[in-house]
């Protein structure tokens, strides 16, 4: 079977980077693809650059919408995707030439539903910040696939370093949350699959720059969306104590990480921020069954979360006690 790959690229004011992204797609050794660009109300010259690529390559098309945010842009892309395979790319990132050929070949030969590769985070001048290599793994069976993802060991939450079979997205849409949107969608997708393959190749180049949604410099109450994503999944998996627990654990770890960052940097008012955190954190903790957790470190995160909930900003005066037993 000859596969067709739909590549969904949301764009909002990416005039500096969209050309590089599209060039890296056009150079792919796998050529049976269609690029669906969603111009999410850009106000810079992104659209004129996109129009040039659309004229030069008929596999590239653009749909322009009013600015509605990344989630809605991705959902528009899903509506227009007609390939039997789907993947995603951020407009400020770029990919290695053999990425799609390798991943589609692995998916085809192994009859997998999802194939995932490694990625590297780079700065705007191309310097590698961190390279996220992964061990090759094959996970077989629906329960094994979702358990493996929810435990968050040796996997990535991103949608752009994966190739998916199109059928997985039936009746699924990205939720309008600014943080952990990919995590939420991937959990739902992994709950539908029978086989996943993770390959060790590092193919995706993910740029980190100031102003980016996933950068820690963007700290505000909207960061609590990451906790909401975990709590939404806990409700979705309420029928399964283990899955519900690991969704709650995700929210707890997220709360600890972002709260500590705010405390150390004074980026926003810590009391006001923790007031918002505590509401989601209470739900997260109640979703956790300690018996369902496999490691001492996971249980420690729950105990820390309980203390954060009880002590607020004073928690950080006692955190060193936990750190002594790392």
N, C-alpha and C positions, 0 to 999 in steps of 0.2 A: 504494500500500500504506500502510495506517495502522499506524504503528509503536507498540509499547508499550515503555516504558522502565522497567527495574527499577533502582531506586536503593538501593544497599546502604549502610547506616549502622551501623558498629560503635559501641557505647556502653559506656564504663566510667567511672562516677562523673563524669558531665557535667551535673549538675543545674543549674549556672549557665548552660549554653550550649545544651543540646539543644533548648529551646523556640525560640530564635532560629534555629537550623539548620532545624528543621521548618517554621517559619513561612516561611522563604525558599523552601523547596521547594513548599509549598502555594500560594504566590503566583505560581508559574511560569505564564507565558503558554502553555506546553505542558502540557496537563492529562492526557494519557493515560499515566499512570505508576503504579507501585506502589512504595511505600517498604517496604523490608525492614530493620527495626531488629534488630540482634543485641545484646541486653543481656548483656554479657560478665561476669555476676556482680557487677553494681554493688551497693555497700553504702550508697550515699546515697539521695536521694529521686528519682533519675533515673527509676526504674520507674513511680512514681506520675504523673510528668509525661508519660511515654510513654503510659501507659494512657489518660490524658485525650485525647491526640491520636488514639489508636486508636478511641476511642468517637466522636469528632467526625468522623473521616474514615475511611471503610472502605477506602480505598486504602493505609492505613498499617497494617502488622501488625508484631508483635514476637515474636521467639523469644528465650527466656531460656536461657542456658547457665551452667555453672560457669565461673569465670574461667580462661581458657586462653590469653589473649593475643590480640593484634590479628590475627595471621595466621589462627588457627583461627576467629575470629569472621567474618572475611571469607570463609573457605571455607564456613562454614555458610550465609552469605548467598548464595553462588553456588549451593548446593544448592536453595535455595528460589526463586531468580530464575526467572521464567517469561516475561519479556519477550523480544522478539527483539533488544533493545538493552540494554546494561548500563552503568551508571556507578556512582560511589562518592562519598560525602561523609563528611568527618570531623565528629563531633558538635559540635565547638567552632568550626566554620567556618560561613560562609553564602555564598549565591550571589546573583547579580543576576537580576532577574525574567525576562529573555529568554534566559537561558543555554541551556536545553534546547531551546527552540523554534528558536533560531538554529543550534545544533549539529546537531540532528536534520535540519533542512532542508538544511544543507550536506552532511551524510552522504547524504541521499536523492538530492539533485540531482547529486552528483558520483559516486555509487555507491562511496563510500569505505568502508573497513573500520574506520577509526579517524578521529575528528575531535578535534583538540586546541585548546584556547583558552589565552589568557594568564591570569595570576593576579596578585594583589597580596598581599604579606605585611603583616599588621597587628598592632598590639599589642592588649592586652585592652580598651583604651578606644577602639579604632577608628582610631587614627592609623596612616597608611600608613608602613611601614618601607621597603619597596621595591616598585616596580611592575614586574612582569616581562612586558613586552610582547614579542610575537613577530611576525616578518614572515610574511605569508601565503605558504604554500608548498603545492605539491602534489607528492607523491613517488609515483611509479608504478613498479610492478614489484617482485616479492618481494625480489630481491637488493638493489635500491636502498633499499627500506624498512628492511631490517635494517641495512644499512651506514650509512644516515643516522642511525638511532637509536644504534648502537654508537659512532659518532664523536662523539656528544654535542654537536652544534653547532646552536644555535637550537631546542632542544627542552627539554621538562621530563620528569623521571623519574616524576612523580606519576601515580597512577591517577585521582585525583579531578578533574583538569581535562580528562578525555577521555571521549568516548562511544564504546563498542565494540559491534561486532556480537557477538551472544551466542555464535555458533558458535566463536569464537576461544578460548573458555575450555574447550572440550571436552578432557578429559584433562589439564588444567592446574590446579594448586592453588598457593596462596601458601605459600612456605617459611617455616618458623618461625625467622626471623631478625629481630632488632629494628631493624636499620638496613639501608637499601638493599633492602628487600623489594619496594618498588614498581619499582625499577630492574631487579631480577631478573625479575619477572613481565612487565614491559613488553618486555624483550628477547625473551622467549619468544613473546609475542603478536606483536611486530613481525616475527618470523621466519616468521609464517604469513600475512601480509597481502599484498595486491596493490596497495592504494592507501591513502594517508593524506593528510589535508588538515589543515594548521595554519592557524588563523585569528588575526587580530591582536586581536580583541576580548578585553578583560580582564573576565572574568565571575566568577572564583572568588576569595573572600576567605579567606585562610589565616592563622589566628591563631598568633602566636608568643608563648609565655608560659613562665615558669620551670617546670621539671618536665616539659616536653614532650620526647618521645623524640628529636626531631630537633634539639633545642637544644644548642649547644655546652657549656652548663653541665652536661649529662648526659654526662660523660666517665668512662668506665671500660672494662674489658676487653671489655664487650659492644659497644663501638663497632667492634671488629675485625670484627663481622658484615658491615660494609660491604665490607671486603676479601674476606671469604668469598664474598659475592655475586658479585664479579667473578671469583673463582677458580672458582666453580661454573659460571659461564657459559663460562669458558675451556674447561672440560672438556666442556661441552655442545656448543660450537662447535669441538671439536678437529679436525674435518674441514676447517676453513676457516682458513688461517693469518692472514688479515686480521682476521676476527672474533675469533679467539682472542687476537690481539695487542691489540685495543682493549679486550677484557675485562680483560686483564692490566694495561693502562695505567690503566684505571679504578681497579683495586686499588692500584696504585702511587701515583697522585695522592691517593687517599683516605688511604693510609698517611702520606704527607708532610704532609697537612693536619692530621690528628688528632695526629700526633706533635709537630708544631710547636706546636699549641695546648697540649698537655700540658706541653711544655718551658717555654713562656712563662708559663703560669699556675700551674705546680706543683699542678695539680688532683689528680693522683695521682702515685705514685712513678714517675719517668721510666724508671729502669732496669727495674723490674718490667713496666711497660707495654710498653717496647720489646722485651723478651724475647718477649712474646706477639705483637707486631707482626711480628717478624722471621720467625717461622714461616710466616705467610701471605705476607709480602713475598717470600721466597725463591721460593715457588710462582708468585707474580705475575710476577716478573722472568723466570723461565724460560719463561713463556708468551708472551713478547714477541719478535717479530722486528723488529729496527730498520728493516729494509728496507720493512716494511709500514706504517711510520709516515710521515705526509705532511709534518709540519712540524718545524722545528728545535726549537720549544718542547716538542713531544711527546717528542722524543729526549732533550732536556735533563732532563725529568722522570724518564726511565729512568736516566740517569746519576746524578741525585740520589738515586734510590731505591737504587742499588747502593752509593753512599757511605753512606747511612743504614744499610744492612744491615751494612756493614763497620765503620763507626765508632761506631754506637750514638749515645749522647747527645753524643759529641764532634763529630758531624756538624754540629751547629748552630754550632759555633765557626768552621766553614769555609763556611757557607751564603752568607755575604756575597759570596764570590767568584763564585758563580753569579748572585746578584742584580745584580752590576755589569753583567752582559751581558743584562739583560732587554730 
